[in-house]
Amino acid sequence: MCFKPDLTDIFVSGSLDNVLRVWSIHKKSKPMVQLRTPVQEPISAVNFSPKGHILIVGHVSGSCILYETEILHNLKYFSRIDCKNRRGKHSRGCKIAGITFINNTEFLVAT
């Protein structure tokens, strides 16, 4: 779960059912947006960029999906990054444990 930096009443949650949900604190009954990600794995980490224009969703399989969040009702798929080794034990990928932004364009992914 993480809050959107430029709109503090909006937050995003990811869950084990592979659904990304955008919530508003003022609308207490149901999420504003429910989006099933292209990777069919549970969501393990989510984070916004410092300005709130990019959302990264990390999965148990080691995939990161990037979305543009200019309009929260319409999350736009931007890119996909697979965090895995070429050979060995982690060639299928490792669970994404955390995502941290260094600045608006660079980020670190912990597996």
DRENDO-1510 file (C-alpha; in Angstrom, 1 decimal, always signed):
<recs>
REC; n; res; u; v; w
REC; 1; MET; +0.0; +0.0; +0.0 .
REC; 2; CYS; +1.2; +3.5; -0.8 .
REC; 3; PHE; -0.2; +7.0; -0.9 .
REC; 4; LYS; +0.0; +9.2; -4.0 .
REC; 5; PRO; +2.4; +12.1; -3.2 .
REC; 6; ASP; +0.5; +14.9; -4.9 .
REC; 7; LEU; -3.0; +13.8; -3.8 .
REC; 8; THR; -2.7; +12.6; -0.2 .
REC; 9; ASP; -6.3; +11.3; +0.0 .
REC; 10; ILE; -5.5; +8.7; -2.8 .
REC; 11; PHE; -3.7; +5.4; -2.1 .
REC; 12; VAL; -3.1; +2.2; -4.0 .
REC; 13; SER; -3.1; -1.4; -2.7 .
REC; 14; GLY; -2.0; -4.6; -4.3 .
REC; 15; SER; -3.2; -8.0; -3.2 .
REC; 16; LEU; -2.8; -11.7; -3.5 .
REC; 17; ASP; -5.7; -11.9; -6.0 .
REC; 18; ASN; -3.6; -10.0; -8.6 .
REC; 19; VAL; -5.8; -6.9; -8.5 .
REC; 20; LEU; -4.5; -3.4; -8.1 .
REC; 21; ARG; -7.0; -1.1; -6.4 .
REC; 22; VAL; -7.0; +2.7; -6.3 .
REC; 23; TRP; -8.8; +4.0; -3.2 .
REC; 24; SER; -10.0; +7.4; -2.1 .
REC; 25; ILE; -10.2; +8.2; +1.6 .
REC; 26; HIS; -13.4; +10.2; +1.0 .
REC; 27; LYS; -15.1; +7.3; -0.8 .
REC; 28; LYS; -15.2; +4.7; +1.9 .
REC; 29; SER; -17.4; +2.1; +0.3 .
REC; 30; LYS; -15.5; +0.8; -2.8 .
REC; 31; PRO; -12.3; +1.4; -4.8 .
REC; 32; MET; -12.2; +4.0; -7.6 .
REC; 33; VAL; -10.3; +1.7; -9.9 .
REC; 34; GLN; -9.8; -2.1; -9.9 .
REC; 35; LEU; -7.2; -3.3; -12.4 .
REC; 36; ARG; -5.9; -6.8; -13.1 .
REC; 37; THR; -2.3; -6.6; -14.0 .
REC; 38; PRO; -0.9; -8.5; -17.1 .
REC; 39; VAL; +1.3; -10.7; -14.9 .
REC; 40; GLN; -0.8; -13.5; -13.4 .
REC; 41; GLU; +1.0; -13.5; -10.0 .
REC; 42; PRO; +0.2; -12.0; -6.6 .
REC; 43; ILE; +1.2; -8.4; -6.1 .
REC; 44; SER; +4.0; -8.0; -3.5 .
REC; 45; ALA; +5.0; -4.3; -3.7 .
REC; 46; VAL; +3.7; -1.0; -5.0 .
REC; 47; ASN; +5.2; +2.5; -5.0 .
REC; 48; PHE; +4.6; +6.0; -6.6 .
REC; 49; SER; +7.4; +8.2; -8.0 .
REC; 50; PRO; +8.1; +11.3; -5.9 .
REC; 51; LYS; +5.9; +13.5; -8.2 .
REC; 52; GLY; +3.2; +10.8; -8.4 .
REC; 53; HIS; +3.4; +10.4; -12.2 .
REC; 54; ILE; +4.6; +6.8; -12.3 .
REC; 55; LEU; +3.3; +3.8; -10.4 .
REC; 56; ILE; +5.4; +0.6; -10.2 .
REC; 57; VAL; +3.8; -2.7; -9.2 .
REC; 58; GLY; +6.1; -5.6; -8.1 .
REC; 59; HIS; +5.0; -9.2; -8.3 .
REC; 60; VAL; +6.0; -12.4; -6.6 .
REC; 61; SER; +7.4; -13.8; -9.9 .
REC; 62; GLY; +10.0; -10.9; -10.1 .
REC; 63; SER; +8.2; -8.7; -12.7 .
REC; 64; CYS; +7.7; -5.0; -12.3 .
REC; 65; ILE; +4.9; -3.3; -14.2 .
REC; 66; LEU; +5.2; +0.5; -14.7 .
REC; 67; TYR; +2.0; +2.6; -15.2 .
REC; 68; GLU; +1.6; +6.3; -16.0 .
REC; 69; THR; -0.8; +7.9; -13.5 .
REC; 70; GLU; -1.7; +11.2; -15.0 .
REC; 71; ILE; -5.4; +10.3; -14.8 .
REC; 72; LEU; -6.0; +7.9; -11.9 .
REC; 73; HIS; -9.3; +6.5; -13.4 .
REC; 74; ASN; -7.2; +5.3; -16.5 .
REC; 75; LEU; -3.9; +3.8; -15.5 .
REC; 76; LYS; -1.8; +3.6; -18.7 .
REC; 77; TYR; +0.5; +0.7; -19.1 .
REC; 78; PHE; +4.0; +2.0; -19.7 .
REC; 79; SER; +6.6; -0.8; -19.4 .
REC; 80; ARG; +7.6; -4.1; -17.9 .
REC; 81; ILE; +10.9; -5.1; -16.2 .
REC; 82; ASP; +11.7; -8.7; -15.2 .
REC; 83; CYS; +14.1; -9.0; -12.2 .
REC; 84; LYS; +15.8; -12.4; -12.7 .
REC; 85; ASN; +19.2; -14.0; -13.2 .
REC; 86; ARG; +20.3; -15.5; -16.5 .
REC; 87; ARG; +21.2; -18.9; -14.9 .
REC; 88; GLY; +21.0; -20.7; -11.6 .
REC; 89; LYS; +18.6; -20.7; -8.7 .
REC; 90; HIS; +16.9; -17.4; -9.5 .
REC; 91; SER; +16.6; -17.7; -13.3 .
REC; 92; ARG; +12.8; -17.7; -12.9 .
REC; 93; GLY; +12.8; -14.6; -10.9 .
REC; 94; CYS; +12.6; -13.5; -7.2 .
REC; 95; LYS; +9.8; -12.0; -5.2 .
REC; 96; ILE; +9.9; -8.2; -5.3 .
REC; 97; ALA; +10.2; -7.2; -1.7 .
REC; 98; GLY; +10.3; -3.4; -2.1 .
REC; 99; ILE; +10.6; -0.5; -4.6 .
REC; 100; THR; +12.2; +2.8; -3.7 .
REC; 101; PHE; +12.6; +5.8; -6.0 .
REC; 102; ILE; +16.0; +7.7; -6.0 .
REC; 103; ASN; +14.5; +10.6; -8.0 .
REC; 104; ASN; +11.7; +10.9; -10.6 .
REC; 105; THR; +13.3; +8.6; -13.2 .
REC; 106; GLU; +15.5; +6.2; -11.2 .
REC; 107; PHE; +14.4; +3.6; -8.8 .
REC; 108; LEU; +15.8; +0.6; -6.8 .
REC; 109; VAL; +14.1; -2.8; -6.7 .
REC; 110; ALA; +14.8; -5.1; -3.7 .
REC; 111; THR; +14.3; -8.9; -4.3 .
</recs>
